[in-house]
Amino acid sequence: MTRSTGKHSILSASIVVAAALSAFCAHVLLQYVQNSIIAERGKELSEMQMLKFPYPWHIDVLGAATAIVPTLLYYGVLFLVWEKLPWRSWISKGIVFSLVILEIKGELFRNVIMGILAGMPAWYAVVSRLAVWIPNLMLGLICAAGIHYLKNKNEKERACLITPSTQ
């Protein structure tokens, strides 16, 4: 390792640690703010006529529509990093990408560990995350299947273009 690379590695590690610490401190501070607002206005919140599950159809339609943007971003990023992901199988690529996204969001390990540390039984900490894990894995697999199809379709079309036609 060259001297310059060593300095860049130390700087990169420092940036990661600083970003993680600042995000964690902001999270803790915002939890205090949120809890104080809820404590102050708890009675008012409990008296509000908020919708309860199952929601009316128009709320479900709006919820589905707002899922389009993150799904497009998910698909776009997966498409961009497709060749860099380990393994050859589209299923493996979809699972790995889903796990990376879940971990980036703090959903894979962080929330489970924090739940356990906060006193939640381990089984409940895991089960409570399934509603996040399963849809994300489905999203990763469906997007991966689409990208795999498109990339293979394009390769087959290119092969047809350069293959001499038989007469």
ABEGO torsion letter per residue (X at the ends): XBAAAAAAAAAAAAAAAAAAAAAAAAAAAAAAAAAAAAAAAAAAAAABBBBBOBBBAAAAAAAAAAAAAAAAAAAAAAAAAAAABBEABAAAAAAAAAAAAAAAAGAAAAAAAAAAAAGBBAAAAAAAAAAAAAAAAAAAAAAAAAAAAAAAAAAAAAAAAABBBBX
